[in-house]
Amino acid sequence: MTAYKSLTIIVPVYNEQDNLERLHKELQSFVNQSKIETDVLFVNDGSKDKSQVIIEKLCNETTAFNYILFDRNYGLSAAIKAGFDTVKSSIVGYIDADLQTTPMDFNLLLDHIDEYDLVTGVRASRKDSFVKNATSKIANAIRRAFTKDGMDDTGCPLKLIKTEYAQRIPMFKGLHRFLPAMILLQNGKVKQVPVQHFERIAGKANFGLWNRLLGPLLDCFAYLWMKRKYINYKIENKE
């Protein structure tokens, strides 16, 4: 059992109406079996389908479920950061709404959260297309060369972060690719844990070649600029 007592799982949502009912069942199953007290926070990133109607229904049915609704689409990084800024729990988690990873694997990550400040999944036996897998591997190699974060799969949508570290991460587009690197900038410790991966069975992926390869390359230069300007401090005492 971890020394940390509460977890909030952030679920960014953009046009995922066909996945939400199944997602609700799997998240509720995890909440019931989680090693610590767990809540769920949907962040609706300006969906244009019926996602919001379904989210409100699910939150009304389950007290552990809450939501944030953006006024328009801002992107995945903004949704994650809004969740970070909102949670009150001691640990914050993140999972995609497409259920290509399972919430039950959060318990695997929780086994390491006492010792590490970020624990991220690594998708074992990925069930994606050849093109998606190839571009992901190239993008991860480029990112590692820039950040030296040692991570094999920062795109894995299954992470746990101590909230005090998550809330110190500055906002920028492409943030979700650099979460381990941003924890390392705070002198935090990170760890990878193999997790399950599944095919997407409903909905449509929102990332193309630009998002998976060219975008991350440009974001690496933004990260290098931020690394040079980053301010890190620790308060020893206060009254």
N, C-alpha and C positions, 0 to 999 in steps of 0.2 A: 504494500500500500504506500502510495506517494505521500510525502509530507504536505503537498499542496491539496487543498480541500475542494476546489471548485473549478469547473471547466465550462467555457462557452464555445460552441462550435459555430463558426461563421459559414454561411452557405450563400455565396453570390449566385444570383439568379438572373438570367437574361433569356427570355422566351423558352422556358423549360416546362410549359404546361403539361406535356405528355409524360414527364418524369416525376412530377411533384407528389402524386399520391403514393407511388412506390417508394420514393425518397422518404416521405413521412413515416411509412411503416418501418423502414430500415433504421432511421434515426431514432424512432421511438423504441425500437428493440434495443439499440445501443444504450439509450438513456436508462432503460430498465436494468441493464447489465453492466453499466459503467462502474469502474473502480472508485470513482468519486462523483459528487453531485454535479450533474450536467444539464445545461440549457442549450437551446438552439436559437441562433439569430439569422433569419433570412435577410439578405440585402438585395432587394429588387432593383436592379440596375436599369430602370426605365424600360421594362419589358413591354412589348406591343401586343402580346397575345393575352390569354386569360390567366397568366401566372399570378397576378395580384389577387384576383378573386379567389383562386385556390389557396394561396398563402393565407389570406385572411380567414378562410374557412378552417384551415389546419390549425392556425394559432388560436382560434376560438374554441377548438375542440381539445387542445392540449396546453396546459398551463406552462409547461416548460419551453414552449415555442413562442418566439416574438419576431417582429420584423421591422425593417427600415425600408421606406420607399423613396427612391430618388425621383426628382422631378423630370429627369431625362437620362439617357444613357451616357455614363461617364467612363465606363471601362472597368475591367477586372481589378486593376490595382486600386482604383478609387473605392470600389466596393469592399475590398479587403481592409483598406485603411479606415474607412468609416466604421467597420466592425471593430477594429482595434481600438478606436477612439471611444466606442460606446460601451464596451464590456466592463463589468465590475468584478469578474471572476479572477482568480489568481493565475489561471492558465487560459490561453485562447487557442482554439483549434481552427482549422480551415479544411473544407472539403468541397469539391465541385458538385453541382446538382445533377450531373449526368450519370452518377453512380458507376463510373468506371473504376472507382475504388470503393471499398466498403467501410462504413463507420465502425464496424466491429474491430477493425485493425487499429483504431485509436488506443485500445487497451494494450497493444504491443508497444506503442510509442510511450504510453504512460509509465511503463516499466523503467524508462530511462530519464524521465523528466526531472528527477531530483538532482542527478549529476550533470545534466546538460541543460542549456538555456533554450535551445531549439532542437527538436527531434523531427526529422523529416522522413517520409517514406521513400523507398526506391521501388519503382514498379518492376516486379519480377515477371518474366514471361509476358511482355506487353502484347496486348491483343489489338494493336493498331495496324494500319496499312504500312506497306514497305516504305512509301514516300514519307509518311508521318514519322515513322521510326528513324529513318535516315536523317531527315532534317533536324529532328530532336537531338540525335547524337552529335551532329555537326554544331548545332547551337550550343549544346552543353560544353563541347570541347573549346569553342571560342570563349564562352563565359569563364571557364576555368582558367584559361590563359590570361585573361584580364584580371580576374578577382583573386585567383589563388585560393579559392574557397574549398577545393578538394571534393566538391559535391558531384556525384554522377548523374543526378536527375532532379534538378531544382524545379522542373515542371510538374513533378508529382503533386497532385492536389490533395495531399494528406499530410498535415503538419501540426505540431504542437509547439507553442512558444510561451515562455513565461511572460505574463502580461506586462510586467515592468519593463521588459526589453522591447516587446512589440509596440508599446505606446511611445517609445523614444525613436522609432524609425521615422525619418522624414518622408514626406509625400513626394512621389514622382511617378510618371507613367512608366510602366515596365517593372514596377516595384516587385511584383510577384515572382520574378525570375531571380531576384537578388536578396531574398529574405535571409538565407544563411550568411551571405557576405555582409549584410547590414548588422547581423548579430555579432559577427567577428569584429566589425569596426567598434563595437561596444566592449571588446575584450571578453565576449561571451564564448561559450563552448557549444559546438554543434555535433550532431550524430545522425547517421543514416541507418535506417532499419528496413529490410525487405518487406514489402506488403503485396497483397494480391492485386491483380488488375483484370478488368473485364471489358468485353466489347460494349460499345454504346448500342443500346437496343431501342432507344426512342430519342426524339429530338434531333437537332442538327448542331454540329460543331461550329463554334463562332470564330475559329482561327484558321487562316490560310497560310500560304507560303510566306507572306510578308511577316505575319505575326510570329511564325515559328523560327525564321532564319534571319531575314534582313532587319526586321525590327530589333531583335535582341542584339545584333551587332552594333547598331547605333546606340542602343541603351548602355552598352558597355562603356562607351566614351562618356556618357552622362555619369555613370558610376565612378569612373576615374576622377572626374571633376569633383564629384561629391566627396570622394575619399580624401582628396587634398584639402577640402574645406571643412570636413566634418569636425565638430566639436564634441569631445567626450569628457565627461567629468563624473565624479562620485562624491556625494556629500557625506562627510564623516560624522557630523554632529549638527544639531540645530535645536533652538529653544522655541 
